[in-house]
């Protein structure tokens, strides 16, 4: 396109596909959180120059976060929520969740994007998608426990506690620089979630 005074404007093509760009942004958000993920920091990610950022996310950093959450929700739906609702015994489905989480968070070495976004200035701004993701996760676990014949109320309470423990273990693993905290929590979860309900005295 011709610009003023006869100059030709040129927009360099994006080096990365949109999915690749979202993945790179997600890694920066994992490491630095929203407030620490400055444009300068984001553009340092391999292949994620300013041209790619402006091309894929013309509305700025909030646009990036919305894209990251959409992609994360789709990934978790495929990797966690759908398998939890699928075939297999309750124990096998929970074991599969544990194995998936261990791989997804690299044995506790990766921070959780959702946990970073729940804290600080982004808590209210992205509340709806964050709540939707956590609610889907809790309901998926509760469904497995209901299939194991546990009472509905107990299933929901244990599912909430499981997500709380997983997220807390990721935070502690990062704080202590000790991923074994995360691994230990995951290993304990299936048996504890499926433990028989205590009979009222």
C-alpha positions as CSV (number, residue, x, y, z in Angstrom):
1,X,0.0,0.0,0.0
2,X,1.3,3.5,-0.8
3,X,1.8,5.8,2.1
4,X,2.3,9.6,2.2
5,X,4.9,11.3,0.0
6,X,5.2,8.2,-2.2
7,X,6.6,5.9,0.5
8,X,5.4,2.3,0.6
9,X,4.4,1.0,3.9
10,X,5.4,-2.6,4.7
11,X,4.2,-4.8,7.5
12,X,6.6,-7.8,8.0
13,X,4.8,-11.1,8.1
14,X,4.4,-12.8,11.5
15,X,7.1,-15.3,12.2
16,X,4.9,-17.6,14.2
17,X,1.4,-19.0,13.7
18,X,-1.2,-17.8,16.2
19,X,-1.1,-21.0,18.1
20,X,2.7,-20.9,18.4
21,X,2.5,-17.3,19.5
22,X,-0.1,-18.1,22.2
23,X,2.1,-20.9,23.5
24,X,5.1,-18.6,23.8
25,X,3.0,-16.0,25.6
26,X,1.7,-18.7,27.9
27,X,5.3,-19.6,28.9
28,X,6.1,-16.0,29.7
29,X,2.9,-15.7,31.8
30,X,3.8,-18.9,33.6
31,X,7.2,-17.5,34.5
32,X,6.5,-13.8,35.2
33,X,2.7,-13.5,35.7
34,X,0.6,-10.7,34.2
35,X,2.4,-7.7,35.8
36,X,5.8,-9.1,35.0
37,X,5.1,-10.0,31.4
38,X,6.0,-6.6,29.9
39,X,6.1,-6.0,26.2
40,X,9.9,-6.1,26.4
41,X,9.8,-9.4,28.3
42,X,7.3,-10.9,25.9
43,X,9.3,-9.9,22.8
44,X,12.4,-11.7,24.2
45,X,10.7,-15.1,23.8
46,X,12.1,-17.0,20.9
47,X,10.4,-16.0,17.6
48,X,8.0,-13.7,19.5
49,X,9.1,-10.3,18.2
50,X,7.0,-7.2,18.3
51,X,5.7,-7.7,14.8
52,X,4.2,-11.1,15.8
53,X,2.7,-9.6,19.0
54,X,1.1,-6.7,17.2
55,X,-0.1,-9.0,14.4
56,X,-1.7,-11.6,16.5
57,X,-2.8,-9.5,19.5
58,X,-3.7,-6.0,18.2
59,X,-5.5,-5.1,21.4
60,X,-2.5,-5.6,23.6
61,X,-1.7,-7.7,26.7
62,X,-5.3,-8.3,27.7
63,X,-5.9,-9.7,24.3
64,X,-3.0,-12.1,24.8
65,X,-4.3,-13.3,28.2
66,X,-7.8,-13.9,26.7
67,X,-6.2,-16.0,23.9
68,X,-4.0,-17.9,26.4
69,X,-7.0,-18.7,28.6
70,X,-9.1,-19.9,25.6
71,X,-6.2,-22.2,24.5
72,X,-5.6,-23.4,28.0
73,X,-9.3,-24.2,28.5
74,X,-9.3,-26.2,25.2
75,X,-6.2,-28.1,26.2
76,X,-7.6,-29.0,29.6
77,X,-10.9,-30.0,28.0
78,X,-9.0,-32.4,25.8
79,X,-6.4,-33.7,28.2
80,X,-8.3,-33.7,31.5
81,X,-12.0,-33.0,31.5
82,X,-13.0,-35.3,28.7
83,X,-10.9,-38.3,29.8
84,X,-12.3,-37.9,33.4
85,X,-15.8,-38.2,32.0
86,X,-14.8,-41.1,29.7
87,X,-14.7,-44.9,30.0
88,X,-12.6,-46.8,32.6
89,X,-12.8,-47.3,36.3
90,X,-12.9,-44.3,38.6
91,X,-9.4,-45.2,39.8
92,X,-8.0,-45.5,36.3
93,X,-9.5,-42.1,35.3
94,X,-8.0,-40.4,38.3
95,X,-4.6,-42.1,37.7
96,X,-4.8,-40.7,34.1
97,X,-5.5,-37.2,35.4
98,X,-2.5,-37.5,37.7
99,X,-0.2,-38.7,34.9
100,X,-1.4,-35.9,32.6
101,X,-0.9,-33.2,35.3
102,X,2.6,-34.5,36.0
103,X,3.5,-34.2,32.4
104,X,1.6,-30.9,31.8
105,X,3.4,-29.2,34.7
106,X,6.7,-31.0,34.1
107,X,6.7,-32.7,37.4
108,X,6.0,-29.5,39.3
109,X,8.7,-27.4,37.5
110,X,6.2,-25.3,35.6
111,X,4.0,-22.7,37.3
112,X,0.3,-22.6,36.7
113,X,-0.9,-19.7,34.5
114,X,-4.3,-19.7,36.2
115,X,-2.9,-19.4,39.7
116,X,-0.8,-16.4,38.5
117,X,-3.8,-14.7,37.0
118,X,-6.1,-15.3,40.0
119,X,-3.6,-13.1,42.0
120,X,-3.0,-9.4,41.7
121,X,-4.6,-6.9,39.4
122,X,-6.0,-9.5,36.9
123,X,-8.3,-11.3,39.4
124,X,-11.4,-9.4,38.6
125,X,-10.6,-8.7,34.9
126,X,-10.4,-12.4,34.0
127,X,-12.7,-13.8,36.7
128,X,-15.3,-15.4,34.3
129,X,-12.9,-17.5,32.2
130,X,-10.9,-18.5,35.3
131,X,-13.9,-19.5,37.2
132,X,-15.3,-21.5,34.2
133,X,-12.1,-23.5,33.9
134,X,-11.8,-24.2,37.6
135,X,-15.5,-25.1,37.8
136,X,-15.2,-27.5,34.8
137,X,-12.2,-29.2,36.5
138,X,-14.0,-29.6,39.8
139,X,-17.1,-30.9,38.2
140,X,-15.1,-33.4,36.2
141,X,-13.5,-34.8,39.3
142,X,-16.8,-34.8,41.2
143,X,-18.4,-36.8,38.4
144,X,-15.7,-39.5,38.7
145,X,-16.3,-39.7,42.5
146,X,-20.1,-39.9,42.0
147,X,-19.5,-42.8,39.6
148,X,-17.6,-44.4,42.4
149,X,-20.8,-44.3,44.5
150,X,-19.7,-41.5,46.8
151,X,-22.4,-39.1,47.9
152,X,-22.8,-36.0,45.7
153,X,-22.0,-33.5,48.4
154,X,-18.9,-35.4,49.4
155,X,-17.8,-35.8,45.8
156,X,-18.0,-32.0,45.3
157,X,-16.1,-31.2,48.5
158,X,-13.4,-33.7,47.7
159,X,-13.1,-32.4,44.2
160,X,-12.7,-28.8,45.4
161,X,-10.1,-30.0,47.9
162,X,-8.2,-31.9,45.2
163,X,-7.9,-28.8,42.9
164,X,-6.9,-26.7,45.9
165,X,-4.1,-29.2,46.8
166,X,-2.9,-29.5,43.3
167,X,-2.6,-25.7,42.8
168,X,-1.1,-25.2,46.3
169,X,1.4,-27.9,45.6
170,X,2.5,-26.1,42.5
171,X,3.0,-22.9,44.4
172,X,5.0,-24.6,47.1
173,X,7.1,-26.5,44.6
174,X,8.0,-23.1,43.1
175,X,8.6,-21.4,46.4
176,X,10.8,-24.2,47.7
177,X,12.4,-25.0,44.3
178,X,11.4,-28.6,45.2
179,X,9.1,-30.3,42.6
180,X,8.9,-33.4,44.8
181,X,6.2,-31.5,46.8
182,X,4.0,-31.6,43.7
183,X,4.8,-35.3,42.9
184,X,4.0,-36.4,46.4
185,X,0.6,-34.6,46.3
186,X,-0.3,-36.2,43.0
187,X,0.6,-39.7,44.2
188,X,-1.6,-39.4,47.2
189,X,-4.7,-38.0,45.5
190,X,-6.4,-41.0,43.8
191,X,-6.6,-43.2,46.9
192,X,-7.6,-40.3,49.1
193,X,-10.3,-39.2,46.7
194,X,-11.8,-42.7,46.5
195,X,-11.6,-43.5,50.2
196,X,-15.0,-44.7,51.5
197,X,-17.2,-42.1,53.1
198,X,-17.2,-42.2,56.9
199,X,-20.4,-43.4,58.4
200,X,-22.1,-41.0,60.7
201,X,-21.9,-42.0,64.4
